[in-house]
Structure formats: structure tokens, C-alpha cells
Amino acid sequence: MRALEFSRSRPPDQIVTTDEVLSEYLTFFSGMTPSVRRKAGDNAAALLRNPRVKVMPQSRDSFLAGIELYRARPDKGYSLTDCISMITMRREGLTEALTNDRISSRKVFAPCSGKVDG
């Protein structure tokens, strides 16, 4: 299922992301042509304005909690953004993560959730 289809199928309060995810998104497009960079910037700005999307702000607490999980799970290939996202999901009571073109169940982060207080 594509991200756009998924977002249209959910009630407004169920689409949650973080500043860190948007930062990673923009970083991905940073080396591309100006028109692609402009479109990526426009997409990020549109998400921030969209009342159907809740963007959790970046904070020192989320950063430190992400580092704690990152350090607790060296056996995983989690990026810092992944860790922050998993902690945000736990704090928000979310059980599905949209990653690439699939929806992942809680099993994706359940092994880590007991390691970090949230």
C-alpha cells in the first residue's frame, strides 16, 4: 500500500510523524536537482500545515531517548531517526509504522520497547 493511499484511509488523528523523519526526508533529496529539492521542501511544508498530520516536534528529550535506544540495541540496524520514531510511537500508543510501501506491526519495535522508559 502506498503512503498516500494509507494516509487517505486513516482518520485525521492517526497520521503521526516527527521533525526527525522530515529532516531525514529532506536530507535524502539534498543532492538532487533544484526542482526536486524544491518539491521535497514543498512536500515537507505541506505536511507541517496539514491538519490531518501530527508532526511531533524535535526536542532534547526525544533526542536523548533516541540515543538511549540506539545504544541499547547495537544488534539492530536502527538509525537514530528509527529509534526516535519507535519511542514516539510508544508514547503516542501507535501500533503501526509506515515504512517504505508497507505497514509494519508492533513486532517491528516490540523487542526494543521494554528497554526505554517512555
Number of C-alpha atoms within 10 A of each C-alpha: 10 12 14 9 9 14 16 11 10 11 10 14 10 15 18 19 20 19 17 21 18 20 13 13 15 17 13 12 16 15 10 12 9 11 9 13 17 15 12 20 17 12 15 18 12 12 16 17 12 12 12 17 18 17 19 17 10 14 11 8 10 20 15 12 20 23 16 17 23 22 13 13 14 9 8 10 9 14 12 18 20 17 24 26 23 24 23 20 21 18 11 13 9 16 16 16 19 17 10 10 11 13 15 14 13 16 11 13 20 13 10 17 18 10 12 14 11 13
